Structures are given as structure tokens and as C-alpha cells.
Amino acid sequence: MTILLKTDLGRAALQPGARLLTPRERTIVLLADGQRSVRELCTTVAGADRTAIMSLVLRGFLQDPEAPSTVQLPDATSSSPKTSPATTPRPARPPPPTAPG
């Protein structure tokens, strides 16, 4: 049984004036409180199905607190060289155009 929670993006989408979700999606996000399963959301919201709910998960509005995070943090013990924006090589600029003359 998968239980879903709102993400920060999901909470932001529920703010007045936010137009990121359809009315049905908004209702699903509103009801995803960490207590209802995907099955309960499907039966509670008219027209909601697993595809619509999983779309909200993939788009970042809902999350499964039991699922591993998809964010990859850099390993502090990594032996790969680090570059900073100051040391990253930049492409050469083309010469400025010359005036006809």
C-alpha cells in the first residue's frame, strides 16, 4: 500500500493564484496527506486513476516517503577532480567584426 505526501512544489501549487494543476489534480494533491493510500485517492476523487496520481509523483507534486530519494548527492570521498565555475574552461570568443573600409 503506497501512501503519498505533498512535496514543497505540491504545497506551492495549492496556494491561491497558482495555476499549475487541473482542478482534479489539485484535489488529489490536497488530499495526499500521508494518511491516504493511492487506492483511497483513486476512489475518493472522481475520475482519478493511478496514471493521474503517478503523473503528479513524476512531476514532483507528490512523493512516496518510503521510496528512496532520486536526488544524487556527490560522494565526499570521490576521487574525481572537482572544477569550479572559475576554473572551468570557457569557449573562445570569435573576434569582433571589422568595419568595412
N, C-alpha and C positions, 0 to 999 in steps of 0.2 A: 504494500500500500504506500503510494507516494504522496507525501504531504508537501505542499508548496508554500513559500513565503514571498512577500513583496520584496523587491530589491529597492535600492535608493532611486533607481530610474522609475520603477513602478510607483513609488510614493510620489515622485515628482509628476508623473503622468496623471495623478489624481487631483493635483492642485487646480483651483479654479482658473479657467482660461487656457489650460493645457489642452491641446488638440492632437495628441499623439495616438489615441486609441479610438476604436469604434465604440459605440455605446455597449455592445455585448462584451468586448474586450475589457472595457472599463469596469463592468460589473464583475467579471472574473477576477481581475486584479484586486478589486475592492474586497471580495470575499476570500481571497487567498490570505489567510491569517495564521497559517501554521497549525491550524486545527482540522481543516477540511482536506480530504484526500482528493486526488484528481477525479475519482469516480463520483464523489459527492459534488464537486464543482460541475461536472457534466450533467448530473441530474438536477441540480439546483438552478442552473442558468439555462433558460430556454434557448435551444439552438447551439449550445456549447458542445464541443466534442474534443476528443484527445488531440486532434490535429490543431485546433484553435489554441488549446492550452499549451501544447508543446511549442507552438509558434511564439507565444509570449515568453516562454523559457528561452528559446533560441535568440530572441530579440532583446533579452536582458531585463524584462519587466518582472519576471518571477524566477525563483530559484528553488532547487531542492536542497535543503540544508544537509541532507545525508550524502549528496553527491560530492565527489572531490572537486576542488576548485579548478577552473580551467585556466587560471592565471599562472603563468610560469614565472617564478621568481628566479633571478640569477643566483647561481651557487657561489657562495663566498669563497669556496676553496677551488674554484675553477682555475685552470692553468691557462686559459685563453687570454690573449692580450686584450687590455681594455683601451678603448680610444675615447677621447672626449671631443666635443664639438670643436674645441680649439686646436686639436691635433689631427682632426680628420681632414685628409687632403680634399681640396676643392678643385673642380674642373677649371681649366684655364679659360680666361675670358677672351673672346675674339677681339682683335684690335678695333679701335674706334674707326668709323667710316671717315674717309678723307673727303675734303671738299673738292668739288670739281674745279678745275682751274686751268 
